């Protein structure tokens, strides 16, 4: 066991609970103490629920003492991103408009994580309605990098990433509609999984009109993330998208313990977006990951031609703005919205039906062609962001300027929300200043298993779990 409870991985914590070496209450109390000591300076949480968490821990304690069968992650602390409804807990969606909203139901993923034995300590920080690729709002302020609190922690799952990277939690749930798991994972030295479309249910109210948003884990280790994905995965009756299930008896955690074999890996260095250049540190991280994959015996080669058509990015922007048209905002509340949200809402409301349908059709056709064009590769390798972490305030206060800077900064991840392919961020590179820069691996549709197996191989070759910020 580690010298402190937060040194333990989620799976080590679960094993310690089963062995009665530590109780769920002790784990929850330790994490709550970490949150109290660190969160004011980092902004990981919008709402902390100590009484609720300790009550759940007491129930978990009794279950251990009774000696019955326990769920796989029994007693392990976690938290829920504040874009997910949690019954009886304030759920703000990062917006002052919903500052006092308390839902009466759980989203499906919240119920699944509870059924797996995890104990939520609250709701993690997220930007307003999850639109930006960084985390800041009028309720809790910015989520700051534990590696350098003058820098943003990414988004929209920035609070979840901060909580894990700072040792407040062993793992946390996030969501990803355009890079929102992979970006904060890459910035904070974590492993994050954006699952395939349909792998994790967005029921009961998750908007799947665009098909962009999915939910997944952020963790310090591949095995922890795989175990969390096992807990989250599975459709709910009525879901519009269903990812092909794993073969009977197999798990994502099992994939982490299986060698990937020799893979054909395609290097994608071009984002397809004109005028976007990679920072030298991002390029160095990419080349380092490429060399490591080759050293491990994989066939690594450049994509013969990046099949990214110019039409895909304007179409994505149309569909992204479309998501802002149905926000639960009354006419008298528009002034409470952040500039970016107002910009996207106004842009979305100005769209015509034909423009929207043409954009949706463009994305679907692009997805089919992209997957077919890259089907000869087992995995694709790409940067996550084009630059290292940005300073707090870098994106600005003007909605249009903010959006343009995000497009430049996060030029790579959204393509795979469009195609629905699984993708992960692996933390293999740190800058000379000690800042992590993740690199993205992308799998074939519904093939998270290969990504997890390959990521575990990378982790074994270049361990990262013991690299912590100074405040650890």
Secondary structure, 3 states (H helix, E strand, C coil): CCCCHHHCCHHHHHHHHHCCCCCHHHHHHHHHHHHHHHHHHHCCEEEECHHHHHHHHHHHHHHHHHCCCCCCCCCCEEEEECCCCCCCCECCCCCHHHCCCECCCCCHHHHHHHHCCCEEEEEECCCHHHCCCCCCCCCCCCCEECCEEEEECCCCCHHHHHHHHCCCCCEEEEEECCCCCHHHHHHHCCEEEECCCCCECCCCCCCCCCCCCEEEEEECCHHHHHHHHHHHCECCCCCCCCCCCCCCCCCHHHHHCCCCCCCEEEEECCCCCCCCCCCHHHHHHHHHHHHHHHHCCCEEEECCCCCCCCHHHHHHHHHHHHCCCCCCCCHHHHHHCCHHHHHHHHHHHCCCHHHHHHHHHHHHHHHHHHHHHCCCCCEEEEECCCCCCCECCCCCCCHHHHHHHHHHHCCCCCHHHHHCCCEEEEEEEECCCCCEEEEEEEECCCCHHHHHHHHHHHHHHCCCCCCCCCCC
